[in-house]
Every structure is written in C-alpha cells, then in structure tokens.
Amino acid sequence: MSGDAHQNGDDQSSPGEGGETIAPTPGTESWSRTPRAAATPTPQGLHFTVYGKTDVGLVREHNEDNFMVADLSAASGPLAGEQVISGSVSDRGLGLAVCDGMGGAAAGEVASHMAVDTLFEMLRGDDAPKDRDSFARRLVDSVEEAGARIFLSAKKDRTRRGMGTTATVAGVMDKVLFVGQVGDSRCYIMRNGRLSLITKDQSLVNQLIEAGQLTEAEADAFEHSNIILQALGTTQQVAVDLTFVELRRGDRVLLCSDGLSGLVHDGAIQEEMACVGPLPELADRLIDLANAGGGHDNVTCIIADFDGDALEPPEDGTVPFYQQYPLPRGKDERPAAGPTLPHVVKSMVPRATPGPRPEVRQASDPPGPASFSWSTAASVLALLGLAAVITIVSMGRRAASITAATTPPPPAYADAQIPVEVKVRAALDSGELYVNGRSYGPLRLDQAIVLRLSPGSYHFEARETDGTRVGKDVLVQPGLRTEVELIPPTD
C-alpha cells in the first residue's frame, strides 16, 4: 500500500482448583459450556474503535505495505483507512490485517494489495459463520487462498517472480480474537498496563533465539535478521500459525509490520500504548519512533480498542500470551504427509543495523548487546532447519509436502501436533514465567500456571525483579502431562 488505506469497500486463563491458572483448550468445559458445533453469535455490546496508518519510512522510495480494516457485515469492502472507525462487532465479525510486501517496489506492492483483496473476500464469505471453529477455519482458508493467488500471479508474470508478502490477520468473533500468522509482522495486546506479544515471528533470528543460540540482545545486531521462513506467494502452500485470545474489557490490540517492531523495543511500544489515548496520535507516535530509529523500512500499524458490556473486565495480574488454536480438521482433510524444508525468504532490502533505539528497558531485560559469531549459528543451521520444519508444519493444517498426500502420516506425527498440558510452579515469592524467552505472566508461590504447549524442547525460566533467575530445560513429550518446578539453588 502506498500511503493510502486499501479501498474495497472468558479469559484465556481462568482459576482452577488449588489456586491454579488454567489456559483452556477451546471446546472443553473450561472454555465454553456450549458444544463447539453449536452456533455462538457474537454477543451484543462488543464495541470497537480502530485506526490504521502506514508510512514509507525514511529510506525506501516505495511503500510495499498494505493493511485492512473490515467490518465483515459490509459488502462494500474494507473500511477507509487513516480515519477512526467505531462500531459494534456483528455476527460476521471484524477483520484486521497487516501485510508487508516484498519482491521489489511494484511486485511487493502488488502482492500485499492482492492479499488484502483476497482476505476480505474470503473472510466475509457468503454467510455468517455458525461458530468459532467456522470463523477460525475461514480465517486460515483466507490466508492460504491469498498465498495461492499471489503464487499463481507471479508464475504467470515473469516481472513479478519472487514477489510475496507477510500476513498477520486478526479476526474477532464471539469475544475471541483469532490471529493467523505468516512471516514476521506482529500482533500485540495491551492489558493491565502490560504489552504481550501473541504471535511468533517465522524468522531465522527467532528460530535461533528459541534454540538458545542467540539472545534477544544479540539479535539486535544479527546480520541475517531479514531472513524469514515463510511468506505468502513464495510457495503454492503455506502453514498458517493460528492463535487465539479471549478479549477483555479495555484491551488494546496492535498489529504492525516489522518496520515498527524491528526498530522499536517492546518496552517503548508499551509505554506509548499505555500513555497515549487517541488512536491517531498513538499511531503517529509509533511511526515517529520507528523513523527516529532509522526508518529503514515501511511502517504500518493498526490499533484497536475493545470495550462493552459483552466483555468481562480483566483480572488483576493476568496477561494474554501466545496460544495456538487447535482447529479441527474437515471430514475430507488429512494432516500433511510429513515435514518439508521451509522456503527461506530474504527481504529485498536488508535491514540496516539500527542506531540507538528509543526504548524503555525493564528490570528483567537481558544485559546489553554482546558479540555474535555467524559461524556459531552456521554450525547448528542443519539442526535448526529441521526444528524450523517441525515447528512450521505443526502451525498449519495444510503444509506443503514433497511426497504425495495420499500416504497417511504415522500416528506419532499426528500426536506431535496435539498440545500437552504443562504445569509450572516456582518456589519464589514473586516473579515472572518465561518460556523460550517469552513472558507467560506472573508467578506466585501458592499458584501454578497450566499451559498447553505443542510437544518439543522448551526452556522455562522464573525471573525476579532483583535479578534472580531459575531456569530449566524440559522436553514436552506427546500425550504426557508435564510438571515443571523452578526452585532456586540453596546455599
């Protein structure tokens, strides 16, 4: 998008027995008392105020970003951008999307434009979705269809070869925010004065961080930070990472391209999100921060406030976190035949090493940047490639496959995609739980946190404000409940 908006017209965690905090799996009684197949129309009194804006930045000549704000009950298309839009969420839902195009000025702009066109068309559909699963499936289908259309367009037109776009697509229905993720644009939620990232970057640098080969401080100076593992249009099929959060009264949602998140620390974004009320002023402040940090990329953000009697007030101390939505398969749908190597995508314009970022460092932030050797990462790339494949394939329901999809997967592979209950306790008076470097909320001595995580290797860490850290590496195995105790060493 080139400066103008595209024109086409219960909490995630709840108290359990024994003071536990439980993150429910959708479809269980802790998530909803009604069956998943039953119709769940969006309740009355769910209000939104939303504003989106894009900026070319200070370096690039063209803006390849695009965004969508869509009341899905309107047949005319997405709402006009760069103006405040208010209303109530209808039974068709609300759609938001940020798409960061790549492949050269013309091609990247075409890819992101095609993406938002397709997203609106598919998300709106012929009729209102009957329940949460129907809406979630429609969201995933819309992202996959956008990728397929962009791929075919590039295949037919040689001048568009290699074009693609990231896509972070949020949809609201029945008090639930669903987010479909491909690439490294992001979705955050501000609740109880705290900013939480609820998407995972599908990037090489994030894979290195989660594998323990790179710290978040070292990632700032990492020379290959522009490599992403997926984009719409670079392959015929993509694996969509689908996550969810039940909205609470007063939640503020931010979708942004990496032109913002890549140049401004989360602490600085949190400060602006908490202090600036009017959405246009907040968008301008965030874009100004990105440009003050170098403005090396196009910058796009959508900010949405949610309120109304249909939403429960937030519970003290609770924060949203990354949680995959286990979308059931259709009758004729099989899981992917097996993992394939991800298509690595490199941005056309390498991200320059930024100067000092405007930031607000938290007490729990890691120490300042340290030197990093690419040779260290290169030595584990083969292993990381396999880990990336497994992670990405588990994110979606139709990952691309080298072999024919006629061979059913072994049971072990199917089981590996089912989230496992993980109970975490810490012998600390207070602290914060981090899993693979990401915050999962506050810890209390008399309270456990129960997460549902996909099988794999995780690093659990309890951090206190005085600098005390207790960590443990844990292998979460398919089908086996896991308990993690974080106990400080005794002298």
ROKELUM-352224 format. One line per 2 residues: number of its first residue (from 0); their letters; for each residue x, y, z of C-alpha. Coordinates in steps of 0.25 Angstrom, whole numbers, m for minus. Example, Ala and Ser with C-alpha at 12.3 -4.5 7.8 and 13.67 -1.06 7.14 Angstrom:
<nodes>
0 = AS = 49,m18,31; 55,m4,29
</nodes>
This chain:
<nodes>
0 = MS = 0,0,0; 5,14,m4
2 = GD = 1,23,7; m14,21,6
4 = AH = m22,11,12; m27,0,3
6 = QN = m41,3,m2; m51,m8,m6
8 = GD = m62,m5,1; m56,m64,116
10 = DQ = m41,m60,118; m30,m69,112
12 = SS = m27,m73,126; m37,m76,137
14 = PG = m36,m80,152; m35,m95,154
16 = EG = m34,m104,166; m23,m101,177
18 = GE = m21,m87,172; m16,m91,158
20 = TI = m17,m83,146; m22,m91,134
22 = AP = m21,m88,120; m33,m96,114
24 = TP = m33,m103,101; m45,m98,92
26 = GT = m56,m108,93; m54,m112,107
28 = ES = m64,m108,118; m54,m98,123
30 = WS = m54,m91,110; m69,m92,107
32 = RT = m82,m98,113; m87,m100,99
34 = PR = m83,m110,89; m73,m105,79
36 = AA = m82,m109,67; m94,m100,73
38 = AT = m96,m86,68; m89,m76,76
40 = PT = m93,m62,71; m85,m50,75
42 = PQ = m92,m44,87; m98,m30,87
44 = GL = m90,m19,93; m76,m23,88
46 = HF = m71,m9,83; m58,m6,75
48 = TV = m50,7,72; m39,5,61
50 = YG = m29,13,53; m19,9,43
52 = KT = m7,16,37; 5,13,28
54 = DV = 17,21,25; 28,20,15
56 = GL = 39,22,25; 52,30,22
58 = VR = 60,21,13; 51,13,3
60 = EH = 45,20,m9; 32,12,m9
62 = NE = 22,7,1; 20,m8,m1
64 = DN = 12,m9,12; m3,m11,12
66 = FM = m14,m12,23; m28,m16,24
68 = VA = m39,m11,34; m52,m18,31
70 = DL = m66,m19,37; m69,m33,31
72 = SA = m84,m29,30; m81,m19,20
74 = AS = m81,m24,6; m75,m11,0
76 = GP = m61,m16,5; m51,m11,15
78 = LA = m53,2,22; m46,15,19
80 = GE = m32,15,25; m25,26,33
82 = QV = m38,30,40; m44,26,53
84 = IS = m55,15,51; m64,12,63
86 = GS = m75,1,63; m80,m12,69
88 = VS = m75,m25,65; m86,m32,56
90 = DR = m89,m47,55; m80,m47,43
92 = GL = m68,m42,51; m57,m31,50
94 = GL = m45,m33,41; m31,m27,42
96 = AV = m19,m29,34; m5,m24,32
98 = CD = 3,m29,20; 17,m25,17
100 = GM = 21,m27,3; 34,m32,m3
102 = GG = 40,m34,m17; 43,m20,m22
104 = AA = 35,m7,m22; 24,m11,m32
106 = AG = 23,m26,m29; 23,m25,m13
108 = EV = 12,m15,m14; 4,m24,m24
110 = AS = 6,m36,m14; 1,m28,m2
112 = HM = m11,m22,m10; m15,m36,m15
114 = AV = m14,m41,0; m24,m31,6
116 = DT = m33,m33,m6; m34,m48,m4
118 = LF = m34,m47,11; m47,m38,11
120 = EM = m54,m47,0; m51,m60,8
122 = LR = m53,m55,22; m67,m49,18
124 = GD = m72,m61,11; m86,m64,6
126 = DA = m92,m64,20; m89,m62,35
128 = PK = m80,m73,41; m88,m82,50
130 = DR = m78,m83,61; m64,m81,66
132 = DS = m58,m92,58; m65,m88,45
134 = FA = m59,m74,47; m45,m79,50
136 = RR = m45,m88,38; m50,m77,29
138 = LV = m38,m68,34; m28,m79,31
140 = DS = m34,m82,18; m34,m67,14
142 = VE = m19,m67,17; m16,m79,9
144 = EA = m24,m75,m2; m17,m61,m3
146 = GA = m3,m68,m3; m8,m78,m15
148 = RI = m13,m66,m23; m1,m58,m21
150 = FL = 8,m70,m25; 0,m73,m38
152 = SA = 1,m58,m42; 16,m58,m40
154 = KK = 17,m71,m48; 9,m65,m60
156 = DR = 16,m51,m60; 31,m52,m60
158 = TR = 33,m38,m56; 26,m42,m43
160 = RG = 35,m54,m40; 39,m55,m25
162 = MG = 28,m46,m20; 22,m49,m7
164 = TT = 16,m43,6; 15,m45,21
166 = AT = 2,m46,27; m3,m44,41
168 = VA = m18,m45,40; m27,m43,53
170 = GV = m42,m47,53; m52,m44,65
172 = MD = m64,m53,67; m71,m57,79
174 = KV = m62,m49,88; m50,m57,83
176 = LF = m38,m51,75; m33,m61,65
178 = VG = m19,m57,59; m14,m64,46
180 = QV = 1,m62,44; 11,m64,33
182 = GD = 24,m57,33; 29,m47,43
184 = SR = 19,m36,45; 13,m36,59
186 = CY = 1,m35,68; 1,m30,82
188 = IM = m9,m28,93; m9,m17,104
190 = RN = m16,m22,116; m14,m17,131
192 = GR = m3,m8,126; 5,m19,120
194 = LS = 8,m21,106; 8,m36,101
196 = LI = 13,m42,88; 3,m53,84
198 = TK = 9,m57,71; 23,m63,67
200 = DQ = 32,m58,57; 34,m68,46
202 = SL = 49,m64,44; 63,m69,45
204 = VN = 66,m60,57; 54,m65,65
206 = QL = 58,m79,62; 72,m76,67
208 = IE = 66,m70,80; 57,m81,83
210 = AG = 68,m91,81; 77,m84,91
212 = QL = 87,m80,80; 84,m65,81
214 = TE = 80,m55,92; 70,m45,89
216 = AE = 81,m34,92; 90,m41,81
218 = AD = 78,m41,72; 78,m26,70
220 = AF = 92,m27,63; 90,m40,56
222 = EH = 93,m38,41; 83,m48,36
224 = SN = 71,m42,43; 64,m40,30
226 = II = 62,m55,27; 48,m60,29
228 = LQ = 44,m75,27; 30,m73,21
230 = AL = 23,m62,12; 10,m62,4
232 = GT = 13,m65,m11; 27,m70,m10
234 = TQ = 21,m85,m10; 8,m90,m14
236 = QV = 4,m94,0; 7,m88,14
238 = AV = 5,m93,28; m3,m83,36
240 = DL = 0,m81,51; m14,m79,57
242 = TF = m14,m74,71; m26,m68,80
244 = VE = m29,m59,92; m42,m56,98
246 = LR = m43,m41,99; m45,m34,112
248 = RG = m51,m20,114; m41,m9,111
250 = DR = m32,m18,103; m24,m10,93
252 = VL = m19,m18,81; m7,m14,72
254 = LC = m4,m21,58; 9,m16,52
256 = SD = 19,m19,41; 34,m21,45
258 = GL = 37,m7,41; 32,m3,55
260 = SG = 35,m16,63; 49,m17,57
262 = LV = 53,m3,60; 46,0,73
264 = HD = 47,m8,86; 35,m14,92
266 = GA = 37,m6,105; 36,7,97
268 = IQ = 24,2,89; 17,m2,103
270 = EE = 20,12,108; 13,19,97
272 = MA = 2,9,97; m1,12,111
274 = CV = 1,27,111; m5,32,98
276 = GP = m20,31,98; m25,36,84
278 = LP = m22,25,73; m17,35,62
280 = EL = m8,41,72; m3,28,76
282 = AD = 0,23,62; 7,35,59
284 = RL = 16,34,71; 19,19,68
286 = ID = 23,23,54; 31,34,59
288 = LA = 39,25,68; 42,16,56
290 = NA = 47,27,48; 55,32,59
292 = GG = 61,18,60; 66,19,45
294 = GH = 53,18,37; 59,7,29
296 = DN = 46,0,25; 32,4,22
298 = VT = 24,5,35; 10,0,37
300 = CI = 1,m1,49; m14,m4,53
302 = IA = m18,0,67; m32,m5,72
304 = DF = m39,m3,85; m49,m13,90
306 = DG = m60,m10,101; m74,m12,104
308 = DA = m83,m20,114; m81,m33,106
310 = LE = m67,m33,111; m62,m37,125
312 = PP = m53,m28,132; m39,m32,132
314 = ED = m34,m40,145; m23,m34,153
316 = GT = m9,m38,149; m14,m47,137
318 = VP = m8,m44,123; m10,m51,109
320 = FY = 0,m60,103; 3,m68,91
322 = QQ = m6,m80,90; m9,m88,78
324 = YP = m24,m91,74; m25,m106,71
326 = LP = m34,m105,59; m42,m118,56
328 = RG = m39,m124,42; m51,m125,32
330 = KD = m56,m138,28; m48,m139,15
332 = ER = m36,m133,20; m23,m141,25
334 = PA = m11,m135,32; 1,m132,24
336 = AG = 8,m145,19; 21,m140,26
338 = PT = 30,m128,28; 37,m122,17
340 = LP = 48,m112,16; 43,m97,18
342 = HV = 45,m87,7; 54,m77,13
344 = VK = 51,m63,8; 60,m52,8
346 = SM = 55,m37,8; 59,m29,m4
348 = VP = 65,m18,5; 74,m23,16
350 = RA = 71,m17,30; 82,m8,33
352 = TP = 88,m9,47; 80,2,55
354 = GP = 85,13,63; 81,14,77
356 = RP = 66,11,78; 57,19,87
358 = EV = 54,9,98; 49,7,112
360 = RQ = 57,m5,118; 50,m13,128
362 = AS = 57,m19,140; 56,m33,135
364 = DP = 62,m29,121; 75,m37,117
366 = PG = 88,m29,118; 93,m21,107
368 = PA = 97,m26,93; 109,m36,92
370 = SF = 117,m40,80; 111,m52,72
372 = SW = 119,m60,62; 111,m65,50
374 = ST = 120,m77,50; 114,m81,63
376 = AA = 100,m81,57; 105,m88,44
378 = SV = 109,m100,52; 95,m102,56
380 = LA = 87,m98,44; 85,m112,40
382 = LL = 78,m116,53; 71,m103,53
384 = GL = 66,m105,39; 59,m118,44
386 = AA = 54,m111,56; 48,m100,48
388 = VI = 41,m110,39; 35,m117,50
390 = TI = 30,m104,57; 25,m98,44
392 = VS = 18,m111,40; 11,m112,53
394 = MG = 6,m98,52; m3,m101,40
396 = RR = m13,m111,35; m8,m112,20
398 = AA = 7,m110,20; 14,m113,6
400 = SI = 19,m127,5; 30,m133,m5
402 = TA = 23,m146,m5; 9,m149,m9
404 = AT = m2,m146,1; m8,m160,m1
406 = TP = 0,m166,9; m6,m164,23
408 = PP = 4,m159,34; 9,m169,45
410 = PA = 2,m167,58; 14,m162,65
412 = YA = 14,m150,55; m1,m147,57
414 = DA = 1,m148,73; 13,m138,72
416 = QI = 3,m127,67; m6,m128,79
418 = PV = m4,m118,91; 1,m124,104
420 = EV = m3,m119,118; 9,m114,125
422 = KV = 8,m109,140; 18,m99,145
424 = RA = 21,m96,159; 32,m87,165
426 = AL = 38,m86,179; 39,m71,178
428 = DS = 31,m61,186; 29,m53,173
430 = GE = 34,m54,159; 30,m55,144
432 = LY = 30,m68,136; 38,m68,123
434 = VN = 37,m80,113; 47,m79,101
436 = GR = 50,m65,105; 35,m60,104
438 = SY = 27,m56,116; 15,m64,121
440 = GP = 11,m56,132; 14,m54,147
442 = LR = 17,m66,157; 12,m67,171
444 = LD = 17,m76,182; 4,m83,184
446 = QA = m1,m83,170; 3,m91,158
448 = IV = 1,m87,143; m4,m98,134
450 = LR = 0,m96,119; m4,m105,107
452 = LS = 9,m106,98; 12,m114,86
454 = PG = 22,m125,88; 36,m121,87
456 = SY = 48,m115,95; 46,m103,104
458 = HF = 54,m94,113; 46,m90,125
460 = EA = 51,m78,134; 46,m71,146
462 = RE = 51,m57,147; 50,m48,159
464 = TD = 52,m33,159; 64,m34,168
466 = GT = 71,m41,156; 69,m55,162
468 = RV = 67,m65,151; 64,m80,151
470 = GK = 63,m88,138; 61,m102,134
472 = DV = 61,m109,120; 49,m118,118
474 = LV = 45,m128,107; 30,m128,106
476 = QP = 26,m141,100; 14,m145,92
478 = GL = 2,m149,101; 9,m148,114
480 = RT = 5,m137,124; 18,m130,129
482 = EV = 21,m123,142; 32,m113,144
484 = EL = 37,m108,157; 46,m96,157
486 = IP = 54,m96,170; 65,m87,174
488 = PT = 78,m94,178; 81,m94,193
490 = D = 94,m89,198
</nodes>
